[in-house]
Amino acid sequence: MIDIKQLSFAYSGQAPLFREFDLYIDRGEAWSIIGPSGCGKSTLLYLLAGLKRPMAGSIGIAGQLVTRPRPQTGLILQDHGLLPWASVRQNASLGIAIRQFYGPDALHAPVDMEMDAEKGRQQVDYWLKWLGIAKLQNKYPSQLSRGQRQRAAIARTLVLEPDLLLMDEPFSALDAPIRIELQNVMTRFHSQSKRTSITVTHDIEEAVFLGHKILVFSGRDNAKMQIIENRLAGLPEARQKTEFQNQCNRLHEILGGQV
């Protein structure tokens, strides 16, 4: 699904975040990425999204070289980015409206997209209900809680049926109970959809709960990254298991208190 080869990237005047970096992620896998601040977690996500370009090397997704944002990739950020003048339903329908305006041009919409307004409405209905915000569809962002706003942002992404879901600390601004609730929502989405997903986080417990594989960055050109297999991801009872705490402790030791 994702094939990164010999990737190098640095911001102007700064030391490289990636130098000859290789990574392969198979279709349907759920990954977490964790590491100290400034190590390149979010940068890697933006490179995968096509929002930044490598200095050297290549990124392939589904057999195609990434040179710009691809319409099959969904991106969920920490800041929900909802339009304040639009209702929940209008925000959730935004991507569909854009796709219908441009048509299946392979830039704004996949070339095999079905241009069916009724299907679009059904998609919005389905995800608003699935995310538990159908009754809020006529409210505006200022009338919602933080958790409800983030659910609306998630709905806006999922209605487009992405084959790759990228999430950049999507729950970090939420209170703990709401954060855990939305973590459960997204693991349920992954188990049902079998879509490839990557979550950047600074929270060790979140990394263990969401990622079947955990990519741990060192912060120094990431040449010595570690990949940890994690069979606890998505299990409803995972947090109550001793093995879960042991996995969290292992990550603490690897990161040396940097997160």
N, C-alpha and C positions, 0 to 999 in steps of 0.2 A: 504493500500500500504506500508506505513512505520510505524512500531510499535516499539518504543523505551521504554524499561521497566527497571526502577531502574538503569539507566546508571551512572557509576562513572568513572571518568578519571582525572588524574593529570600527569603533567610532573615531572620527577625526581627532588626531592628537592623543589618542588613548591606546593603551596596551590591547592586544587582541583578546577578544572574548572567546573566539574559536580559531583553532589552527589545525588544519587537516583533520577535521572532525568527521567521523563516520557514525551512522546510526541507521538501523533498519527497524521499522515498525510494521507488523503484519496487519492485514485487514481484520477488523473486528476487535482489536486489542484495546484495552483501557490502560493508559499510562498516567502516572503522576510525575511531575518534575519539581524537585526541591533543591535548595541550595542557598548560600548566603546572599544578602542584598548585593546587587550589582554584578552577579556572576553570569548573567546572560539568559536567565530563564525566560523572561518576557521577550527578549530579543529573538530567541529561537522560535518562539511562537509567531512573532511577526514575520520572520523569514519564511516559516511554513505557510503563513497566510498570504505571502506574496506582497506584503506591505513594505518589506525591506529586501534589498538585493545582496547576495553574497559577493565578497571581494574576489573569491576564488572558490572552485568546487561547484557542486550542483545539488539541487533538491528536486527529486522526482516524486510525484504523487499520482497513484493509479496509472503509472506508465507514461505520464506526461511531465516534461520539464516545467518547473514553476518559474515563470518570468513576470507574472502579475497576479493579482487576486483571481482565484478561480471560483466560479459561481456555485460549485458543489461543496465548498468549504464554509462552515458556520463558525462564527467568532462571537464569544460572549465575554464581555469585559467586566471589571469590578464596578465601573460606573455604568449603570443600566442604559444611559443614553436615550431615554424615551423623549419623544416630542411632547413638550409640556402642553401644547394647544390641542393635542389629539387624544381621543379616548383610548382605553385599553385595547378595544377591538381595532381601532384605526392604527394604533402602533403595531399590533400583532400582524396586521394586514399590509404593512408598509412594503416589505420585500416582494410580496405578490404583486402589488400595484406597480412597483418598479419593473418587475419582470414582464408584466403585461404591456407596459409602455414601450419597452425596448424590443420585446420579442425574443425568441430563442437565438441570440446572436453569438453565443459561446463566451461572451464577455460579462453580460449582466444576467444571463440565464443559460442553463444547459441547452445544447442544440436539440436534445430529445424531450424537452419540456412540453407537457401538454398544456396548451393555451385554453384552459377551461375555467371560466369564472366561477361556476358552481362548485367545481372541485376545490377551488381556492377557498370559498366560503366554508365548505365542509372541513377543510384542513384547519382553518381558524377555530371553528366550533369545537373540533376534536381536541386541539391542544389547550384551548382555554379551559375546557372541562377537565382534561387530564391533569392539568396543573392546578386545578381547584380555584380558578378565578373567573369562571363563566358568569357568575352573578355580579362581577365587577366590571363587565365589559363596557359599560357606558360611563364609567367614572374616569377621571383624569388623574395623571400622575400625582398631582398635589394632594389628591384625596386618598392616596394609598399609603400603606406602610412601606418600609424599605423592602421587606420580604416580598410583598405583593408587587412592587415595582420590578424587582428582579425576576419574579415569575413571568411578568409581562414581557420582559426582555428575552427570557428563555423561549417563550412562546413565539416571539417574532423570528427567532432563529430556527426553531424546530419545524415551523410550518413550511419552510423551504426544503425540507427533507435532505439535509446535508449528508454526504457520505463520510465526512470528516468533521468532527466537532472539536474546536479549540477553545479552551476556557482559561482566562488569565485572572487568577485569584477572584473568582466570581462571587464568593461568599464572605470575603474578608471583612467587609464593612457591616456585616450583620451580627446581631446578638447570637450568643451560642445556641439557644434552642432553635432559632430559625435557621441558623447555619446548618445544624445537624439535620433538620427537617429537609432542607433543600439538597443536602448531600444524599439523603435517602432517595429523594425524587430522581436525582441524576443517575444513581446506581440502578434504580428501577428502569430508567430509560435505556441504559446500556444493556441490561440483561434482556430487555424485550426487543430492542432494535438491532442489536449486534453491530452497531456502528462503531467505527474507530473514534476514540476520544483521547484527548490529551489535556490534562489539567495542570496548570502552573499554580503552585501554592507555597506559602512560607510556613504553613501549619503542618507539623509532623503527623498528627493524628489524621488530618484530612488526607494527606498523601497516602497513608496506610489504608484508609477506608476506601479511597476512590481508585487507586491504581493497582491493577493486577501485576504491573511492572512499575518499579519506581526508579527514575533516573536521577541520580544524585550528582550535582555539580560541585566541583572543588573551588571554583572562583578564580583559578589561574589558567587561562586559555582552555580550560576544561579538557585537557589532554588525559587526565586521570579520572574521568567520570566512572561511576559505578552503576550497574544495573542490578537491582534487587528483585528477585521473584517474590511475589506476595499473594498467597492463596487466600488471604482473609478479606480481600477487597469485595465490597458489596454485600457481605453476609450480615443480615439484620442483627444477629447476636454477636458480631465481631468484637465490639467494644468491651463486652463482658468477659472475653477470653484472656487468659494469662498470656497466650501466644501473641495477642494484639499488643499488649503492653511491652512484651519482649521485643517485638518488631520496632516499636516506637523507641525503646531504649537503644536498640542497635543503630537507628538513624541518628539519635542524639550523639552517640559515640563517634560515628563517622563524620558528622558535621562539627563536632567539637564545640557545641554551644553557639555556633554561628547563626542559627535560625531562632 
